[in-house]
Amino acid sequence: MVQPRFLSKSRYVAQAAIQSRSFSISYPTRASQLSVAKLLGTSPENVDEVKVNVNGFIRSIRNQKKISFASIGDGSSVQPLQALLTPQQAERLSTGTAVRLTGYWKPSPNQKAQSNELHVLEVNVLGAADPATFPLQNKYHTPEYLRTIPHLRTRTPFNSALLRFRSQSIASLTQFFTEQDYVQTHPPIITSSDCEGAGEVFEVGSAHKGPVGKADDGTFFRSPKYLTVSSQLHLEALAQSVGRVWALSPTFRAEKSDTPRHLSEFYMLEAECSFVEKMDEVMDLVENMLRHLTTNLYSTQVGREILESKRSGDEEKDTINRRHELTRRWEGMIRGPWPRITYAQAIEELENSGQTFEYPPVWGSGLQAEHERYIANKVGLGSPVFVTDYPKSIKPFYMLPSESSRVGGTLETVQCFDLLVPEACEIVGGSMREYRLPELISAMRANGMVRGDAGEEELGSLKWYTELRRWGSVPHGGFGLGFDRLLGYLSGVQNIREIVAFPRWVGRCDC
């Protein structure tokens, strides 16, 4: 007879605790240290007569006969902390110096400037900054100058706020997709194909020279491979496994476009959803996502800082005007529903506008930036606008034909959309994907991606993509969002090179 096994008392208690999830273990990480943002939000009565430690950098220092005032920042807040020191304590301090200050947090006599201030007891210089050579003195620096020192420019108040703004946006979007039952994935950076078919790719090579005396043909992967221009194709494969997927990952384009809107390396947020038959469902997802993000940012410290803070070189009127403009943008994002018009309606609107465009609107041509701005401002009235059903001839091969095209319409269009935002341009593009194998291969042939007489066995680097349609293919759709462009739009930063900490564009790859 098999005897029953009994857990020891200690093992039983441990197992019961795990099953009930009733225990909580936490460890202090920064016991007595407060960030500047935390301290600025702390009432003096909660910390009076208690020593607090603050780490940060000297933004500015002002010396008087009997007392010195230092502005301290640590990147957690645009607003600095004011510290009171003796002249002796301030002797070694200058702009850029890294310090740890110990003192009391007390009410300030001048409540208008700052409600509280740090009365310093002890100064510990962690890292000196020679005032004769430190590049970020307490004065106005142009964006062009700051781009020459990307490793230091995020120490400036607004650029550090942009880092936190990016982080908060990612957290909000992650929350949104989690609530929508989407699975976050990590698609590959090195790929075998150019998803968009534009040919503007970076080819991957190896610096390895091989054994002495043996030539290296440079094909580390046996055939040419590239840095990804889009994760869409791989996300389509993953969506057939778990239904709904999304990714926020770097994207690379070898475009020689030296404009404020283009970078060679940037981030794309992409999502794919299986078992979707109507493009409206994909557009609903985009609209709900951006509305969730903007609403969430309104309630955060960094969101308020982006809306309200004065930026270096601004006059007071500049700050007020920007605040009003950004508030309009954010409120336009939150209002809904957003208008949806077809490409044909957009062309008609442009032709009847009475405006003189540098590039006249013509059916069969892509919308220029000037066209997109006009449509967004005129049709959207402050809110974003979806433009749908573009001509098949100007869109990638993987898009599903529009219903009118599939039933014999005279103008071939595809089920796709661009999202245009007022005062800017397109920030999101999406479509229903061609899920039928014969039609997909025909589209690839029409786009010159497969020889006209080639059989299915000669589909090259995209054979795996066509096989997704061979076994268990389902209707599906998705979109791609230019994440850096979105952050620039919401923050009022017109040049995308200021949004990315270490921007890369044609001719420039610093750090």
Secondary structure as UniProt FT lines:
FT   HELIX           9..20
FT   TURN            31..32
FT   HELIX           36..40
FT   HELIX           44..46
FT   TURN            47..49
FT   STRAND          52..63
FT   STRAND          68..73
FT   STRAND          81..85
FT   TURN            87..92
FT   TURN            95..96
FT   STRAND          98..107
FT   TURN            111..113
FT   STRAND          116..127
FT   TURN            131..133
FT   HELIX           143..147
FT   HELIX           150..153
FT   TURN            154..155
FT   HELIX           157..179
FT   TURN            180..181
FT   STRAND          183..184
FT   STRAND          190..191
FT   TURN            195..196
FT   STRAND          203..204
FT   TURN            212..213
FT   TURN            220..221
FT   STRAND          225..227
FT   HELIX           232..242
FT   STRAND          244..252
FT   TURN            260..261
FT   STRAND          265..274
FT   HELIX           279..298
FT   HELIX           301..308
FT   TURN            312..313
FT   HELIX           316..334
FT   STRAND          340..342
FT   HELIX           343..351
FT   TURN            363..364
FT   HELIX           369..380
FT   TURN            381..382
FT   STRAND          385..388
FT   HELIX           392..394
FT   TURN            397..398
FT   HELIX           403..406
FT   TURN            407..408
FT   STRAND          413..414
FT   STRAND          416..420
FT   TURN            422..423
FT   STRAND          426..433
FT   HELIX           437..446
FT   TURN            447..448
FT   TURN            452..453
FT   HELIX           456..458
FT   HELIX           460..462
FT   HELIX           463..470
FT   STRAND          476..482
FT   HELIX           483..491
FT   HELIX           496..498
FT   TURN            506..507
//
